[in-house]
Amino acid sequence: MKKITLLSMAAVAALAVESITIQKITVEAEAPKADAKKVEADEMVKFSRQSDLGEMLSNTVTQFGSLGGKINVVTKDPQKGVHTEVSTTLGSFDYRKLSTTIEGGNDVIQALVGFSRETSGQYKDGEGRTLAEQTNHLLPTTPPEHPQQYKSSKADMDAYDRNNYWAKIVGNIDDNQKLTLSYFGDRADDIMFSRYPMDALVDDTDMFKAEYKLFNLGSFSEELKLEGYHSKVTHLMGTDYRVGTPPMYMIMQAPAEATIKGAKVENTLELLNAKMSFGLDASKRNWIATKGPNTNPSRNYMLPDVDTNNMGLYVTVSKTISNIDLNGGVRYDDTTIKPNTSLQDNATNSATYFSSLKDKDYS
């Protein structure tokens, strides 16, 4: 599949006196904050000029699949010297969080490491019912125990348990070179999905990123950026905490795994009194998800080991003429989506499973 993305030139008069507020489109930050990902940001992102909105929209062509907007999370860079931060949060429904960060460095290299642990009990609705009690209350009472009801031994379990780890190293090689290495890990276990027949037994995330920047290389390069990344999510749903169906009370599980790895090179320069960026990126995404009894959780394939390979080229341009800012971009993608054909032996089981699914009314 070949896809070409065009974003028309946006000519926006930069005459606004008051800022424009766009909700939940993009998140950018640089200031420190003691939370899991070390991100300081508000859900409400304010643009001091109308032209900032046009520039943000034009920059969506720099990422595959982000024409409708993108989320840009900028994590905190470590600082020079030695700094330690410890915070704790206590809240309703037995919410507890402890977070700590240690950072330091000199003019050449800075590093940051952090850890947080977060748990919470089950919140209660207006009737005072916990998540487990709400679930059991909404399900039919005949038979006396519905298969999706929580086991009595799990009625008072925590709503979730989560640990986060993060690290970042910044090396200022010289005045025109910068290398950044970062990692974020998320380990969430035993997450209650009270309105779903299964709960999340495991939800693990690992994110690695390396970025190398060179500045002021000449008249044809103000900034050259090379970037590589690898992310993996492992997700396991199961009925382990539910009553199950008699007489065997079989436990069902649905493991899923998603990975993405890719690289990008981008060159930014000043040309014809306009700022231009030229980029090339490539990525590979893989999804595999199955469902079955815990003795054979791969019996039914929901996502049959699908690879999405993409190669993209893009150009962005920004230019100011008098009191008008012009921003535009164009992107071309060559994308292939390919399932693992060796899994077709399971097609009969999968077809039976998919045909058994019915629309659900959550109203």
N, C-alpha and C positions, 0 to 999 in steps of 0.2 A: 504494500500500500504506500503510495506516495502522496504527500500532503504538502501544500504550500499555504503559508499563513501570511496574510497581508494586513497590516494595521495602517490605516490611512493617516496622512499627516494631520496632526492636531494643531490648529492655529487658535490659541486661546489668549485673549487679552489679559495681561497681568496687571489688572487695575483694581483687583478686589481689595477693599479696605480691611474686611474681616476675613478670618481664616475659614476654609471649607473643612468640614468634618466628614470623614468617610469611616463607616463602622465596619470592623471585621474584614478588611480587605488585605491589609499588609501590616506587618509588625516589624519594626526596626528599633534597635536600641544599642547603646554602648555603655551606659552607666551600670554600676554593680547593683545587684539585688540578691538577697540570700534565698534563692529558691533553687529548684532542682537543676534547671538548665542555665542558671546564671544569666537570665534575661530580664532586662528592665524594660517594660513596655506597658502601654495602656491599650485596652481594646479599642478605644476611640483614638484614631490616628489623625492628627490635625495637619493641614497643609497651609502654610502661611501665604501662599500665592496660588492662584488658579493654575499657573503654568506647572506647578509641582504635580498636579493631578495628571496633566497631559504627559509629563515625563514618566510618571509611574506606569501609565497605561502603555506607552511605547516600549518600555523596558520589559513588558511581559513576553516579548518575542525572544528574549535571551534564554528561556527555559522551555524545554519540550513539554507540550500539553498545558501551558499556562496562559493561553490567550485570554481567558476570562478574568485573569488576575493571578497574583502569586503571593505567597507568604514568605517574607524574607526575614528570618530570625538571625540577628547579629549577636553573637555571644560576647561576653566581656573578655577583653584582652588582659592578661596579667600585668601587674604593675611592678616597678622597680622597688627595691627594698625588701623587707619581710613584713607580711601582713597576715593576720589570722582573724577569721570571723566565725563566730558560733551563734546560732539562733535556735530558739525553740518556740513552738506554737502549740497551744492547747485550745481545743474548741468543743463545741457541743457534740453530743453523741460519741463521746470518748475519742475525739480526734486528737492525734498526737503526731508531732513532727519535730525532728532534730536535724539540723543542717550545719555543716562546718566546711570552711574553705581555707586553704593555706596557699599563699602566693608570694612570689619574690623574684628577684633577679637584679641584673645590672644593666648597663647601657647596651650590651650585646645580646643577652638572652634573658628571657623572663619565662616563668612557669607557674602554673596554677593547677591544683588538684582539689577535688571536693567530694563530699559524700552526704547523702541525706537519707533518712529513714522516715517513712510515713505510714501510719495505720489509722483506721477509723472503724468505729462500731457502726451498727445499722442505724440510719436515721429513722425517726418515727413520723408518721403522718399526723393529721389533725385529730384522728381518733386514738392516737397513742400506739398505733400498730407498727412493729418493726418491718423491715423488708420481707423477712420470712413470713411473718404473720399476714402482711398484705397479700403476698402470693397465695398462701393457703386460703385466705378469705375469699379471693376472687375466683378460685377454681371450684368446679362442681363438687358437691359433698357426697355424691353417689358414684362409684363406691366410696366408702368412708375415707379412704386415702387415695387421692388422685396421684397418678404417677409423677406429676410435676411438683407435687408438694415437697417441701424440705423435710428431710429426716429430723426426727426429734433431737437427735444428737448434734445436729448442725443448726438448730433454731437460733442459737445465740452466738454464732460465729461472727468474726469481724467482717465488715463489708469488703475490705481489701487490705493487702499488705504489700508495701512497695519500697524498694531500695533504688537509689540513683547514684551513679558514679560519673564523674567528669574530670577531664584533664585537658590542658592546653599548653603548648609550648610555642613561643614566638622568638625567632632568631633574626636579629637585625644584622645581616651579614656585612653590609656596609651602607653607605648613604643611599644607594639606589637598589638595594636588594632586601627582600623580607621573606622569610619562610615561616609558615604557620602550620602546626600539626595539632589536631584536636580529636577528642574521643568523648562520646557520651554513651552511657549504658543505663538501661532501665530494666529492673527485675520486679515485676508485679505478679503476685500469686494470690490464688483463692479470692477472685473478684466475683462478687455476687451479681448475677444478671437476673434479677428477680422477675422481670417481665418476659423472660425467654426460657425455653425448656432446659437450657444448659447454663452452667457457670464457667468462667474462665479459670482453669486450673493454673495455667502458665501464660504469661504475656511478657516476653523478653525482647528487648531491642538493643542492638549494637550499631553505633554510627561512627565511622571513621572518615576523616577528611584531611587532605594535605593541599596547601595552597602556596604557590611560589610567585612572587611579584617582582618585576624589574621596572624601575622608574627612569624616565628621561634618557632613553636610549638614542635619541636623535630626533630629527624633524618628522620622522614617520612613526614614532612611538613614544607617547607620553607615559603609557603604562602597558606592560605586557604581563598578562596573568595566565598561569597554568594551574589547573585544579584537577584533583582526583578524589574520588569518594567511593565508599562502600557501606551499605546499610543492610541490616538483616533483622527481620521480625519473626519470632516464633510464637505461635498462638495455639493454645490447646484448650478446647471447650470440652466439657464432659457433664454427665448426669450423676457424678459420684456423690453429690450431696442431696440428691433427690430420692424419693421413695422407690420409683421404678415400677415396672409392670409385673404383676404376679403371673405365673408362679416362679419364674426364674429370676425376676428382678435384675435383668441384665443391665449392665452399665454401658452406655453409649458414649463414644468420644469422637471429636472432630478436630484433628490436628491440621494446622495450616502454617505455611512458611512462605515468606516473601523476601526477596533479595533484590537489591539494585546496586549496580556498580557502573561507574562512568568516568569520563574525563572531559575537560574543556580547555580550550585555549582562546584567549580574547586579547585583541590589541586595540588600544584607544589612542587616537591622535587628533590633532587639530588640522583640518583641511578646508580650504576655501572659507575661512572664518566660521566654520562649523565644527562641533565636536562629533566625531564619528567613532563607532566601535564595530569591529569585525570579529565574528566569533565562529568557531567550529566546535561542536560537541558530539559525543557519542555515548550511548548508554545501553545497558542490557538489564531488563527486569524479568524476574521469574516468579511465578506463583504456582504453588501446588497446595491443594486442599482435599482432604478425604473425610469420610465419615463411616463409622461402623461400630460394632461392639468392641469393648476394650481388648478382647482377645484377637481382634483383627480390624483395627481402626482404619485400614486402607481398603476396605471392601468396596466402597463406593467413591468414585472420583468426582469431586465437585469442580475443581480446577485442575486439569490434567497436565501438570508440569509444563505450564505455558511460558514460553520465552517471548518477550517483546524487545526487538532490537531496533535501535533508532540512530540515525545519523542526521545531524542538522547543521545548517548554515544560517547565519543571521547578520543583519546590519542594522544599527540604530543611528539616528542623526538627530542632533539638537542644535538649534540656531536661534539667535535673538535678533530681531529687526525692529529697531525703535522700541516701542512698548509691547511688541508682540513676540511671544515665544513659540517657536515651531518645533514639534517633536514628532518623530515618525520612526517606523521600523518595518522590516520585512524579514520573513523567515521561511526557509524551505526544509521540509523533513522527508526522509525516506525511511519508512517504518515497515517492519515485517513482524507478524504475530504467528507463532508456530507452537502448537501443542506437541507433547511427546506422543508420537503415533504408536509407540510400543505398548502404550497402555490401553489400546483399543480392545484387548481381550476382556476388559471390565465393562465394555459398553452395555451389555445386557443388564448387568446389575445397576449401572448408573442410570440407564433409561427407566428401569423400574422405580428407582429411587426418585428421580425427577418427576415422573408421572404421578407419584404419590403425594407430592407437595401441593398444598392448597393455599390460596390467598388467606391472609389473616386480617381480622378486623380488630385494631387496637383502640378503637374509639371508646 
